[in-house]
Amino acid sequence: MMRKDKPYYLWIDQNGVIERAYTVAELRQKCGGGRVTKMYQDRPRIELDGTIGKMREAIHTGYVVGQRWFTQFAPVEKPI
């Protein structure tokens, strides 16, 4: 079902399988249910001056739904 008020997100799992959903709840339903947890990645911290710092920080990169790990991609519109 297409909704004009909100764009759908593209979700890609660890095997490269693509799902399209508006929300995490809809993604969970399409995957057959299961527990949903946030997925994080450890990355170096970028300082205000643009240099890479010595400290590291956790970045929220996606969701784990059941046995599948999803990364979310949002549509971007940029005027030329």
VENQUI-V894493 format. One record per helix or strand of 3 or more residues. SS is the DSSP state (hx for helix, st for strand). FROM is the first residue (numbers start at 1). LEN is the number of residues. If there is no record, write none. Layout:
ss->(SS | SS)
from->(FROM | FROM)
len->(LEN | LEN)
//
This chain:
ss->(st | st | hx | st | st | st)
from->(9 | 18 | 24 | 36 | 52 | 68)
len->(5 | 4 | 7 | 11 | 14 | 6)
//
